[in-house]
Amino acid sequence: MKVLVLTGPESSGKSWLGAALRDSFGGLLVGEYVRHFIDREQRDTCYADIPAIARGQLEWEDHARAEAPPLLVLDTHLLSNILWSRKLFGDCPEWLEEALLSRRYDLHLLLSPEGVPWVGDGQRCQPALADRLAFFRESQAWLEANGQRYEILGGDWGQRRARALASVSAWLDEHQASPGH
């Protein structure tokens, strides 16, 4: 099973690209649990919600991993929970980073906020490009500091879709050609 993660700031196309990648390459797509949580609770989140949101994301991921699809596409993972917790509440439960680092993720597609418009949806809260760029840089810094494989996707919607499809195709071909991956 190959595990692909879409990460980066809000409104950069993670959910949209996740569906496009699943449609093109098959496998399972795991959504963003926090959206489900907010829809269910009908309120903004607070710091006390972070553990429940993180556990919910992990449960969704674990359920998909148990099905052992050839390709698992994650719309997000705990990195977003960590960064949002720090941004919104100035703190983050310590176990989140440990839980994130204990799992294997084969490739991260880090989406830049540049080149696409911010679209409000009632849950998003970073309309300013500068804020989304800061989140992007924090994501990139974490991926680099923790030795995670990633590629940056930018450009307009068509460019980022084409780049994502080409990157994932090449990555999957690389893994098929290399025994033991």
Rosetta constraint file for C-alpha pairs under 8 A:
AtomPair CA 1 CA 68 HARMONIC 6.07 0.50
AtomPair CA 1 CA 69 HARMONIC 5.92 0.50
AtomPair CA 1 CA 70 HARMONIC 4.47 0.50
AtomPair CA 1 CA 71 HARMONIC 5.62 0.50
AtomPair CA 1 CA 72 HARMONIC 7.01 0.50
AtomPair CA 2 CA 70 HARMONIC 6.11 0.50
AtomPair CA 2 CA 71 HARMONIC 4.91 0.50
AtomPair CA 2 CA 72 HARMONIC 6.12 0.50
AtomPair CA 2 CA 105 HARMONIC 7.80 0.50
AtomPair CA 2 CA 106 HARMONIC 6.29 0.50
AtomPair CA 3 CA 71 HARMONIC 6.05 0.50
AtomPair CA 3 CA 72 HARMONIC 4.81 0.50
AtomPair CA 3 CA 73 HARMONIC 6.12 0.50
AtomPair CA 3 CA 74 HARMONIC 7.52 0.50
AtomPair CA 3 CA 104 HARMONIC 7.53 0.50
AtomPair CA 3 CA 105 HARMONIC 5.22 0.50
AtomPair CA 3 CA 106 HARMONIC 5.24 0.50
AtomPair CA 3 CA 107 HARMONIC 6.72 0.50
AtomPair CA 4 CA 71 HARMONIC 7.43 0.50
AtomPair CA 4 CA 72 HARMONIC 6.10 0.50
AtomPair CA 4 CA 73 HARMONIC 4.87 0.50
AtomPair CA 4 CA 74 HARMONIC 6.12 0.50
AtomPair CA 4 CA 105 HARMONIC 6.42 0.50
AtomPair CA 4 CA 106 HARMONIC 5.99 0.50
AtomPair CA 4 CA 107 HARMONIC 4.99 0.50
AtomPair CA 4 CA 108 HARMONIC 5.84 0.50
AtomPair CA 4 CA 109 HARMONIC 7.54 0.50
AtomPair CA 5 CA 73 HARMONIC 5.92 0.50
AtomPair CA 5 CA 74 HARMONIC 4.70 0.50
AtomPair CA 5 CA 75 HARMONIC 6.30 0.50
AtomPair CA 5 CA 76 HARMONIC 6.11 0.50
AtomPair CA 5 CA 77 HARMONIC 7.11 0.50
AtomPair CA 5 CA 105 HARMONIC 7.07 0.50
AtomPair CA 5 CA 107 HARMONIC 6.26 0.50
AtomPair CA 5 CA 108 HARMONIC 4.62 0.50
AtomPair CA 5 CA 109 HARMONIC 6.15 0.50
AtomPair CA 6 CA 14 HARMONIC 5.59 0.50
AtomPair CA 6 CA 18 HARMONIC 7.14 0.50
AtomPair CA 6 CA 73 HARMONIC 7.59 0.50
AtomPair CA 6 CA 74 HARMONIC 6.10 0.50
AtomPair CA 6 CA 75 HARMONIC 5.19 0.50
AtomPair CA 6 CA 76 HARMONIC 5.57 0.50
AtomPair CA 6 CA 108 HARMONIC 5.80 0.50
AtomPair CA 6 CA 109 HARMONIC 4.93 0.50
AtomPair CA 6 CA 110 HARMONIC 6.19 0.50
AtomPair CA 6 CA 111 HARMONIC 7.30 0.50
AtomPair CA 7 CA 14 HARMONIC 6.76 0.50
AtomPair CA 7 CA 75 HARMONIC 7.15 0.50
AtomPair CA 7 CA 76 HARMONIC 5.55 0.50
AtomPair CA 7 CA 77 HARMONIC 7.53 0.50
AtomPair CA 7 CA 79 HARMONIC 7.93 0.50
AtomPair CA 7 CA 80 HARMONIC 7.31 0.50
AtomPair CA 7 CA 108 HARMONIC 6.72 0.50
AtomPair CA 7 CA 109 HARMONIC 6.15 0.50
AtomPair CA 7 CA 110 HARMONIC 4.95 0.50
AtomPair CA 7 CA 111 HARMONIC 6.23 0.50
AtomPair CA 7 CA 139 HARMONIC 7.62 0.50
AtomPair CA 8 CA 12 HARMONIC 7.15 0.50
AtomPair CA 8 CA 14 HARMONIC 7.79 0.50
AtomPair CA 8 CA 80 HARMONIC 7.53 0.50
AtomPair CA 8 CA 110 HARMONIC 5.32 0.50
AtomPair CA 8 CA 111 HARMONIC 5.09 0.50
AtomPair CA 8 CA 112 HARMONIC 6.71 0.50
AtomPair CA 8 CA 113 HARMONIC 7.92 0.50
AtomPair CA 8 CA 135 HARMONIC 6.94 0.50
AtomPair CA 8 CA 136 HARMONIC 5.35 0.50
AtomPair CA 8 CA 139 HARMONIC 6.25 0.50
AtomPair CA 9 CA 111 HARMONIC 7.16 0.50
AtomPair CA 9 CA 112 HARMONIC 7.30 0.50
AtomPair CA 9 CA 113 HARMONIC 6.54 0.50
AtomPair CA 9 CA 132 HARMONIC 5.48 0.50
AtomPair CA 9 CA 133 HARMONIC 7.57 0.50
AtomPair CA 9 CA 135 HARMONIC 5.71 0.50
AtomPair CA 9 CA 136 HARMONIC 5.72 0.50
AtomPair CA 10 CA 113 HARMONIC 7.84 0.50
AtomPair CA 10 CA 118 HARMONIC 8.00 0.50
AtomPair CA 10 CA 124 HARMONIC 6.74 0.50
AtomPair CA 10 CA 126 HARMONIC 7.38 0.50
AtomPair CA 10 CA 132 HARMONIC 7.15 0.50
AtomPair CA 11 CA 113 HARMONIC 7.24 0.50
AtomPair CA 11 CA 117 HARMONIC 7.56 0.50
AtomPair CA 11 CA 118 HARMONIC 5.43 0.50
AtomPair CA 11 CA 119 HARMONIC 6.09 0.50
AtomPair CA 11 CA 120 HARMONIC 7.99 0.50
AtomPair CA 11 CA 124 HARMONIC 7.77 0.50
AtomPair CA 12 CA 111 HARMONIC 5.95 0.50
AtomPair CA 12 CA 112 HARMONIC 6.41 0.50
AtomPair CA 12 CA 113 HARMONIC 5.14 0.50
AtomPair CA 12 CA 116 HARMONIC 6.80 0.50
AtomPair CA 12 CA 118 HARMONIC 7.55 0.50
AtomPair CA 13 CA 17 HARMONIC 5.81 0.50
AtomPair CA 13 CA 111 HARMONIC 7.35 0.50
AtomPair CA 13 CA 157 HARMONIC 7.84 0.50
AtomPair CA 14 CA 18 HARMONIC 5.90 0.50
AtomPair CA 14 CA 75 HARMONIC 5.78 0.50
AtomPair CA 14 CA 76 HARMONIC 7.66 0.50
AtomPair CA 14 CA 111 HARMONIC 7.31 0.50
AtomPair CA 15 CA 19 HARMONIC 6.35 0.50
AtomPair CA 15 CA 31 HARMONIC 7.29 0.50
AtomPair CA 15 CA 75 HARMONIC 5.62 0.50
AtomPair CA 16 CA 20 HARMONIC 6.38 0.50
AtomPair CA 17 CA 21 HARMONIC 5.99 0.50
AtomPair CA 17 CA 161 HARMONIC 6.55 0.50
AtomPair CA 17 CA 164 HARMONIC 7.60 0.50
AtomPair CA 18 CA 22 HARMONIC 6.16 0.50
AtomPair CA 18 CA 29 HARMONIC 6.65 0.50
AtomPair CA 18 CA 73 HARMONIC 6.42 0.50
AtomPair CA 18 CA 74 HARMONIC 7.20 0.50
AtomPair CA 18 CA 75 HARMONIC 5.88 0.50
AtomPair CA 19 CA 23 HARMONIC 6.03 0.50
AtomPair CA 19 CA 29 HARMONIC 7.07 0.50
AtomPair CA 20 CA 24 HARMONIC 6.12 0.50
AtomPair CA 20 CA 161 HARMONIC 7.77 0.50
AtomPair CA 21 CA 25 HARMONIC 5.83 0.50
AtomPair CA 21 CA 26 HARMONIC 7.44 0.50
AtomPair CA 21 CA 73 HARMONIC 7.75 0.50
AtomPair CA 21 CA 164 HARMONIC 7.72 0.50
AtomPair CA 21 CA 165 HARMONIC 6.68 0.50
AtomPair CA 22 CA 26 HARMONIC 4.71 0.50
AtomPair CA 22 CA 27 HARMONIC 5.91 0.50
AtomPair CA 22 CA 28 HARMONIC 6.60 0.50
AtomPair CA 22 CA 29 HARMONIC 6.40 0.50
AtomPair CA 22 CA 73 HARMONIC 7.05 0.50
AtomPair CA 24 CA 165 HARMONIC 7.81 0.50
AtomPair CA 25 CA 71 HARMONIC 7.69 0.50
AtomPair CA 26 CA 71 HARMONIC 6.87 0.50
AtomPair CA 27 CA 69 HARMONIC 5.40 0.50
AtomPair CA 27 CA 70 HARMONIC 5.96 0.50
AtomPair CA 27 CA 71 HARMONIC 4.54 0.50
AtomPair CA 27 CA 72 HARMONIC 5.65 0.50
AtomPair CA 27 CA 73 HARMONIC 7.27 0.50
AtomPair CA 28 CA 64 HARMONIC 6.89 0.50
AtomPair CA 28 CA 69 HARMONIC 6.47 0.50
AtomPair CA 28 CA 71 HARMONIC 6.51 0.50
AtomPair CA 28 CA 72 HARMONIC 5.04 0.50
AtomPair CA 28 CA 73 HARMONIC 6.02 0.50
AtomPair CA 29 CA 72 HARMONIC 6.16 0.50
AtomPair CA 29 CA 73 HARMONIC 4.71 0.50
AtomPair CA 29 CA 74 HARMONIC 5.84 0.50
AtomPair CA 29 CA 75 HARMONIC 7.06 0.50
AtomPair CA 30 CA 60 HARMONIC 6.69 0.50
AtomPair CA 30 CA 61 HARMONIC 6.42 0.50
AtomPair CA 30 CA 64 HARMONIC 7.17 0.50
AtomPair CA 30 CA 72 HARMONIC 7.66 0.50
AtomPair CA 30 CA 73 HARMONIC 6.28 0.50
AtomPair CA 30 CA 74 HARMONIC 4.90 0.50
AtomPair CA 30 CA 75 HARMONIC 5.91 0.50
AtomPair CA 30 CA 76 HARMONIC 7.94 0.50
AtomPair CA 31 CA 74 HARMONIC 6.57 0.50
AtomPair CA 31 CA 75 HARMONIC 5.13 0.50
AtomPair CA 31 CA 76 HARMONIC 7.07 0.50
AtomPair CA 32 CA 36 HARMONIC 7.27 0.50
AtomPair CA 32 CA 57 HARMONIC 6.91 0.50
AtomPair CA 32 CA 75 HARMONIC 5.97 0.50
AtomPair CA 32 CA 76 HARMONIC 5.94 0.50
AtomPair CA 32 CA 77 HARMONIC 7.86 0.50
AtomPair CA 33 CA 37 HARMONIC 6.22 0.50
AtomPair CA 33 CA 53 HARMONIC 6.62 0.50
AtomPair CA 33 CA 56 HARMONIC 6.12 0.50
AtomPair CA 33 CA 57 HARMONIC 5.08 0.50
AtomPair CA 33 CA 60 HARMONIC 7.59 0.50
AtomPair CA 34 CA 38 HARMONIC 6.11 0.50
AtomPair CA 34 CA 53 HARMONIC 5.80 0.50
AtomPair CA 34 CA 57 HARMONIC 7.57 0.50
AtomPair CA 35 CA 39 HARMONIC 6.15 0.50
AtomPair CA 35 CA 123 HARMONIC 7.62 0.50
AtomPair CA 36 CA 40 HARMONIC 6.02 0.50
AtomPair CA 37 CA 41 HARMONIC 5.98 0.50
AtomPair CA 37 CA 53 HARMONIC 6.96 0.50
AtomPair CA 38 CA 42 HARMONIC 5.55 0.50
AtomPair CA 38 CA 43 HARMONIC 6.05 0.50
AtomPair CA 38 CA 44 HARMONIC 6.57 0.50
AtomPair CA 38 CA 45 HARMONIC 7.05 0.50
AtomPair CA 38 CA 123 HARMONIC 7.93 0.50
AtomPair CA 39 CA 43 HARMONIC 7.78 0.50
AtomPair CA 45 CA 49 HARMONIC 6.09 0.50
AtomPair CA 45 CA 50 HARMONIC 7.87 0.50
AtomPair CA 46 CA 50 HARMONIC 7.23 0.50
AtomPair CA 46 CA 89 HARMONIC 7.78 0.50
AtomPair CA 47 CA 85 HARMONIC 7.02 0.50
AtomPair CA 47 CA 89 HARMONIC 6.17 0.50
AtomPair CA 49 CA 53 HARMONIC 6.14 0.50
AtomPair CA 50 CA 54 HARMONIC 6.05 0.50
AtomPair CA 50 CA 81 HARMONIC 7.34 0.50
AtomPair CA 50 CA 85 HARMONIC 6.97 0.50
AtomPair CA 50 CA 92 HARMONIC 7.82 0.50
AtomPair CA 50 CA 93 HARMONIC 7.73 0.50
AtomPair CA 51 CA 55 HARMONIC 6.01 0.50
AtomPair CA 51 CA 93 HARMONIC 7.26 0.50
AtomPair CA 52 CA 56 HARMONIC 6.02 0.50
AtomPair CA 53 CA 57 HARMONIC 6.24 0.50
AtomPair CA 53 CA 81 HARMONIC 7.84 0.50
AtomPair CA 54 CA 58 HARMONIC 6.21 0.50
AtomPair CA 54 CA 78 HARMONIC 6.46 0.50
AtomPair CA 54 CA 81 HARMONIC 6.59 0.50
AtomPair CA 54 CA 96 HARMONIC 7.27 0.50
AtomPair CA 55 CA 59 HARMONIC 6.04 0.50
AtomPair CA 56 CA 60 HARMONIC 6.25 0.50
AtomPair CA 57 CA 61 HARMONIC 6.21 0.50
AtomPair CA 57 CA 77 HARMONIC 7.00 0.50
AtomPair CA 57 CA 78 HARMONIC 7.39 0.50
AtomPair CA 58 CA 62 HARMONIC 5.89 0.50
AtomPair CA 58 CA 77 HARMONIC 7.91 0.50
AtomPair CA 58 CA 78 HARMONIC 7.90 0.50
AtomPair CA 59 CA 63 HARMONIC 6.01 0.50
AtomPair CA 60 CA 64 HARMONIC 6.40 0.50
AtomPair CA 61 CA 65 HARMONIC 6.10 0.50
AtomPair CA 61 CA 74 HARMONIC 7.64 0.50
AtomPair CA 62 CA 66 HARMONIC 6.06 0.50
AtomPair CA 63 CA 67 HARMONIC 6.81 0.50
AtomPair CA 64 CA 68 HARMONIC 6.96 0.50
AtomPair CA 64 CA 69 HARMONIC 7.67 0.50
AtomPair CA 64 CA 72 HARMONIC 7.37 0.50
AtomPair CA 65 CA 69 HARMONIC 7.19 0.50
AtomPair CA 65 CA 72 HARMONIC 7.34 0.50
AtomPair CA 76 CA 80 HARMONIC 6.72 0.50
AtomPair CA 77 CA 81 HARMONIC 7.34 0.50
AtomPair CA 77 CA 100 HARMONIC 7.78 0.50
AtomPair CA 78 CA 82 HARMONIC 6.11 0.50
AtomPair CA 78 CA 96 HARMONIC 6.74 0.50
AtomPair CA 78 CA 97 HARMONIC 7.49 0.50
AtomPair CA 78 CA 100 HARMONIC 5.92 0.50
AtomPair CA 79 CA 83 HARMONIC 6.16 0.50
AtomPair CA 79 CA 97 HARMONIC 7.59 0.50
AtomPair CA 79 CA 100 HARMONIC 7.21 0.50
AtomPair CA 79 CA 139 HARMONIC 7.39 0.50
AtomPair CA 80 CA 84 HARMONIC 5.90 0.50
AtomPair CA 81 CA 85 HARMONIC 5.91 0.50
AtomPair CA 82 CA 86 HARMONIC 6.31 0.50
AtomPair CA 82 CA 92 HARMONIC 6.08 0.50
AtomPair CA 82 CA 96 HARMONIC 6.76 0.50
AtomPair CA 82 CA 97 HARMONIC 7.19 0.50
AtomPair CA 83 CA 87 HARMONIC 6.06 0.50
AtomPair CA 83 CA 135 HARMONIC 7.54 0.50
AtomPair CA 83 CA 138 HARMONIC 7.62 0.50
AtomPair CA 83 CA 139 HARMONIC 7.74 0.50
AtomPair CA 84 CA 88 HARMONIC 5.83 0.50
AtomPair CA 84 CA 89 HARMONIC 7.97 0.50
AtomPair CA 85 CA 89 HARMONIC 5.49 0.50
AtomPair CA 85 CA 90 HARMONIC 6.74 0.50
AtomPair CA 85 CA 91 HARMONIC 6.07 0.50
AtomPair CA 85 CA 92 HARMONIC 5.39 0.50
AtomPair CA 86 CA 90 HARMONIC 4.34 0.50
AtomPair CA 86 CA 91 HARMONIC 4.62 0.50
AtomPair CA 86 CA 92 HARMONIC 5.63 0.50
AtomPair CA 87 CA 91 HARMONIC 7.85 0.50
AtomPair CA 92 CA 96 HARMONIC 7.61 0.50
AtomPair CA 94 CA 98 HARMONIC 7.17 0.50
AtomPair CA 95 CA 99 HARMONIC 6.02 0.50
AtomPair CA 96 CA 100 HARMONIC 6.14 0.50
AtomPair CA 97 CA 101 HARMONIC 6.09 0.50
AtomPair CA 98 CA 102 HARMONIC 6.12 0.50
AtomPair CA 99 CA 103 HARMONIC 6.93 0.50
AtomPair CA 105 CA 148 HARMONIC 7.81 0.50
AtomPair CA 106 CA 148 HARMONIC 7.96 0.50
AtomPair CA 106 CA 149 HARMONIC 6.78 0.50
AtomPair CA 107 CA 148 HARMONIC 7.47 0.50
AtomPair CA 107 CA 149 HARMONIC 5.27 0.50
AtomPair CA 107 CA 150 HARMONIC 5.54 0.50
AtomPair CA 107 CA 151 HARMONIC 7.80 0.50
AtomPair CA 108 CA 148 HARMONIC 7.52 0.50
AtomPair CA 108 CA 149 HARMONIC 6.17 0.50
AtomPair CA 108 CA 150 HARMONIC 4.41 0.50
AtomPair CA 108 CA 151 HARMONIC 6.43 0.50
AtomPair CA 109 CA 150 HARMONIC 5.62 0.50
AtomPair CA 109 CA 151 HARMONIC 5.12 0.50
AtomPair CA 109 CA 152 HARMONIC 5.93 0.50
AtomPair CA 109 CA 153 HARMONIC 6.59 0.50
AtomPair CA 109 CA 164 HARMONIC 7.67 0.50
AtomPair CA 110 CA 136 HARMONIC 7.74 0.50
AtomPair CA 110 CA 139 HARMONIC 7.78 0.50
AtomPair CA 110 CA 140 HARMONIC 7.40 0.50
AtomPair CA 110 CA 150 HARMONIC 6.56 0.50
AtomPair CA 110 CA 151 HARMONIC 5.96 0.50
AtomPair CA 110 CA 152 HARMONIC 4.73 0.50
AtomPair CA 110 CA 153 HARMONIC 6.01 0.50
AtomPair CA 111 CA 136 HARMONIC 7.55 0.50
AtomPair CA 111 CA 152 HARMONIC 5.87 0.50
AtomPair CA 111 CA 153 HARMONIC 4.86 0.50
AtomPair CA 111 CA 154 HARMONIC 6.13 0.50
AtomPair CA 112 CA 133 HARMONIC 7.39 0.50
AtomPair CA 112 CA 136 HARMONIC 6.38 0.50
AtomPair CA 112 CA 152 HARMONIC 6.87 0.50
AtomPair CA 112 CA 153 HARMONIC 6.04 0.50
AtomPair CA 112 CA 154 HARMONIC 5.11 0.50
AtomPair CA 113 CA 117 HARMONIC 7.92 0.50
AtomPair CA 113 CA 129 HARMONIC 7.02 0.50
AtomPair CA 113 CA 132 HARMONIC 6.20 0.50
AtomPair CA 113 CA 133 HARMONIC 6.41 0.50
AtomPair CA 113 CA 136 HARMONIC 7.43 0.50
AtomPair CA 113 CA 154 HARMONIC 7.33 0.50
AtomPair CA 114 CA 129 HARMONIC 7.55 0.50
AtomPair CA 114 CA 133 HARMONIC 7.85 0.50
AtomPair CA 114 CA 154 HARMONIC 6.54 0.50
AtomPair CA 114 CA 155 HARMONIC 6.79 0.50
AtomPair CA 115 CA 154 HARMONIC 6.62 0.50
AtomPair CA 115 CA 155 HARMONIC 4.80 0.50
AtomPair CA 115 CA 156 HARMONIC 4.90 0.50
AtomPair CA 115 CA 157 HARMONIC 7.89 0.50
AtomPair CA 116 CA 155 HARMONIC 7.11 0.50
AtomPair CA 116 CA 156 HARMONIC 5.44 0.50
AtomPair CA 116 CA 157 HARMONIC 6.63 0.50
AtomPair CA 118 CA 127 HARMONIC 5.93 0.50
AtomPair CA 118 CA 129 HARMONIC 8.00 0.50
AtomPair CA 119 CA 127 HARMONIC 7.77 0.50
AtomPair CA 120 CA 124 HARMONIC 5.81 0.50
AtomPair CA 120 CA 125 HARMONIC 7.65 0.50
AtomPair CA 120 CA 127 HARMONIC 7.50 0.50
AtomPair CA 126 CA 131 HARMONIC 6.10 0.50
AtomPair CA 126 CA 132 HARMONIC 6.29 0.50
AtomPair CA 127 CA 131 HARMONIC 7.65 0.50
AtomPair CA 127 CA 132 HARMONIC 7.70 0.50
AtomPair CA 128 CA 132 HARMONIC 6.64 0.50
AtomPair CA 129 CA 133 HARMONIC 5.99 0.50
AtomPair CA 130 CA 134 HARMONIC 6.20 0.50
AtomPair CA 131 CA 135 HARMONIC 6.41 0.50
AtomPair CA 132 CA 136 HARMONIC 6.16 0.50
AtomPair CA 133 CA 137 HARMONIC 6.15 0.50
AtomPair CA 134 CA 138 HARMONIC 6.17 0.50
AtomPair CA 135 CA 139 HARMONIC 6.13 0.50
AtomPair CA 136 CA 140 HARMONIC 6.20 0.50
AtomPair CA 137 CA 141 HARMONIC 6.02 0.50
AtomPair CA 138 CA 142 HARMONIC 6.20 0.50
AtomPair CA 139 CA 143 HARMONIC 6.25 0.50
AtomPair CA 140 CA 144 HARMONIC 6.13 0.50
AtomPair CA 141 CA 145 HARMONIC 5.96 0.50
AtomPair CA 142 CA 146 HARMONIC 6.09 0.50
AtomPair CA 143 CA 147 HARMONIC 6.15 0.50
AtomPair CA 143 CA 148 HARMONIC 4.98 0.50
AtomPair CA 143 CA 149 HARMONIC 7.33 0.50
AtomPair CA 143 CA 150 HARMONIC 7.28 0.50
AtomPair CA 144 CA 148 HARMONIC 6.13 0.50
AtomPair CA 144 CA 149 HARMONIC 8.00 0.50
AtomPair CA 153 CA 160 HARMONIC 5.70 0.50
AtomPair CA 153 CA 163 HARMONIC 6.80 0.50
AtomPair CA 153 CA 164 HARMONIC 7.01 0.50
AtomPair CA 154 CA 159 HARMONIC 7.24 0.50
AtomPair CA 154 CA 160 HARMONIC 5.50 0.50
AtomPair CA 155 CA 159 HARMONIC 5.35 0.50
AtomPair CA 155 CA 160 HARMONIC 5.62 0.50
AtomPair CA 156 CA 160 HARMONIC 6.12 0.50
AtomPair CA 157 CA 161 HARMONIC 6.14 0.50
AtomPair CA 158 CA 162 HARMONIC 6.14 0.50
AtomPair CA 159 CA 163 HARMONIC 6.02 0.50
AtomPair CA 160 CA 164 HARMONIC 5.93 0.50
AtomPair CA 161 CA 165 HARMONIC 6.15 0.50
AtomPair CA 162 CA 166 HARMONIC 6.13 0.50
AtomPair CA 163 CA 167 HARMONIC 5.92 0.50
AtomPair CA 164 CA 168 HARMONIC 6.02 0.50
AtomPair CA 165 CA 169 HARMONIC 5.97 0.50
AtomPair CA 166 CA 170 HARMONIC 6.13 0.50
AtomPair CA 167 CA 171 HARMONIC 6.04 0.50
AtomPair CA 168 CA 172 HARMONIC 5.97 0.50
AtomPair CA 169 CA 173 HARMONIC 6.12 0.50
AtomPair CA 170 CA 174 HARMONIC 6.05 0.50
AtomPair CA 171 CA 175 HARMONIC 6.35 0.50
AtomPair CA 172 CA 176 HARMONIC 6.23 0.50
AtomPair CA 173 CA 177 HARMONIC 6.20 0.50
AtomPair CA 174 CA 178 HARMONIC 6.25 0.50
AtomPair CA 175 CA 179 HARMONIC 7.40 0.50
AtomPair CA 175 CA 181 HARMONIC 5.74 0.50
AtomPair CA 176 CA 181 HARMONIC 7.78 0.50
